[in-house]
Amino acid sequence: MKRKIEIGLLVVIVGAALAALILTDGGKSLEKSHPGLSIDEIAIRNVTKGTVRYKIKPANSFKEPEKKSIKPGDMHRYTSKVTLDVTYERVGRDVTRHLAPGTPYAFRYDENNLVHLYEGSHGRGDVEDLAPYLVTPREVVEKMLQMAKVDGSDVLYDLGCGDGRIVITAAKKYGARGVGVDIDPERIRESLRGAQEAGVEKLVEFRLEDATKTDLSEATVLALYLLPESNALLRPKFEKQLQPGTYVVTHNYRIPGWEEKEIDAVSMGDLRGKNHTIFLYRR
């Protein structure tokens, strides 16, 4: 019996050690990190046009939730080592979302123009939250570049470049120069590593920068994977800085107010069977 207990304890200890190895890499945590947030902070931003009312409390707690109101453009920050539950009204009924420490969130409009709470991209209060980080499949990247007719004479800008794959692919396959912009230092580090591995360091540049402040006047092609309200926010900048004839190619979301500039739209599936739509505009 004692022998069985000792073996059981050993299994538990080994399992815990393996879990620790999975969660760390040379002592560095592999948990998702976001600029502007510590691991025990939660940020909620309102990027809608109206005040949003919600209730918040620790998950699995019987305490009465706090009632909150957040105005357009404001951010609420909470320090918590445990998951928080946020409840808000949607289509006449209460919806509860579980918020993880170390993660930003944003009230946004969904495709039906209804308010919903989504994961955000960062917890910085001095920078617009344009979209959470989502990877564009390689085959969608290829199609975006084909539709924009990218070649070696182009200068491609990607706002919210993520791991830099659009800029890097344009440089490697077509010889285009490129500039990727992202607010997350980890994404910039990934992009620089990717450019080095692809051997295109001399053709591309990656900037840790607020995309709303990026000068786009050099661009001949602009790539975007942002949300509709972010595209609408940036549209005056596009109209002011982009040269006539510049191609703008967007993944999944249109640019509101540019209906007359849209020249093509293509739907395609990726290798996992998920559908994507690419919109092409000409300034």
KOLDRENSE-427189 format. One record per residue (C-alpha): z, y, x. Coordinates in steps of 0.25 Angstrom, whole numbers, plus 5000, padded with zeros to 4 digits. Each point is the difference from the previous one (the first is absolute). Last residue first. Layout:
BEGIN
ZYX...
//
This chain:
BEGIN
478452214970499449864998500949904993500149855000500949914992500549865004500649914990500849885003500349864994500949905005499449865003500749975013498850025008499850144993499250034988499150114998499750124991499150115004499950154996498950095005499750155000501250074996499950155002499950034985501349934997500750085011501150054991500949885002499749935013499949854996500949895004499749855005499650035014499450145003498750045007499850155003498650035006499850145006498750064995500650144999501150025011501449964997501150115002500150084987499549894989500849895007501350095001499850034985499949854997501349975008500950004988499049934991499949895010501549995000500150004985498949895000500749915010499649995015499149905007499050105006498950015010499350135004498650005007499450125007501350055005500250125009500550094989501149914996501250085006501249914997501250084993500049924987499949875008501450035007499849955014500249895010498650005005499149895004498750025008498849925002498849985008500649995014501049904995498949914995500349875007500449924988501349965006500350145004499650064986500949904993501250035009499850154997499949974985501349925000500750115008499550104989500449914989501449995006500150165002499850014984499350134996498649955002498750065005498849935005498950075008498749945003498750005009498949904995499549895008499549924988500849875001501150045010500250144996499949984985500949885001501150085007500050114990500049914988501149915007500950115004501349924997500350104989499050115000500650094989498950105001498849935007499050095007498749965005499150075010498649954999498850005009500249855004499849964985500750004987499249984988501150044990499749874992500049925012501350055005500749984987499449864999500549965014501450054997500049924987499749875008501150035009501050014989500750144998501549995003501050074991500950115005500650084989499250124996500050165001501550035002499950145004500850045012501250095002501049904992499749895009500449864994498749935002498849924994500549994985500349874992499750034986500750054987499250024988499650124991498849974991498650065003499449864996499649975015501450035004500750145001501050015012501549995002500249975014500849915009500549995014500649885006501149985010500949944990499349924989499850064986500049914988499250054988500450014986499150044988500650054987499150014988499250104993498749995008500850015013501550055001500749995013501049915006500350005015500849885006500550025014500049895011501150005009500350075013499950144993499850145004499250074989498950115001499450074989498650075002499450124993498550034998500150004985501450004995501049885000501049984989501249905002501049934992501049915008500149864996501449954994500649895009499749864997499349975013499049905003499150115006500750135004499750114990498950094996499550074987498750074998499450134995498750055005499650155000498550024999498750015008500249875008500349985015501549984998500749945012501049905001500649975014500949885003500950005013500749895007498949965010499850155004498950074993499150125005498849905005500149874993500449865006499749864995500949905007499649945013501350045007499950025015500949915008498849935007499349984987501049994988500049954986499449865003500949985012501250044991499649904989499849895011501550035005500549994985499349874998500649955013501450044996499849934986499449875006501250005010501050024989499449884992500049915013501550045002500349964985499349875001500849965013501350044993499649904989
//
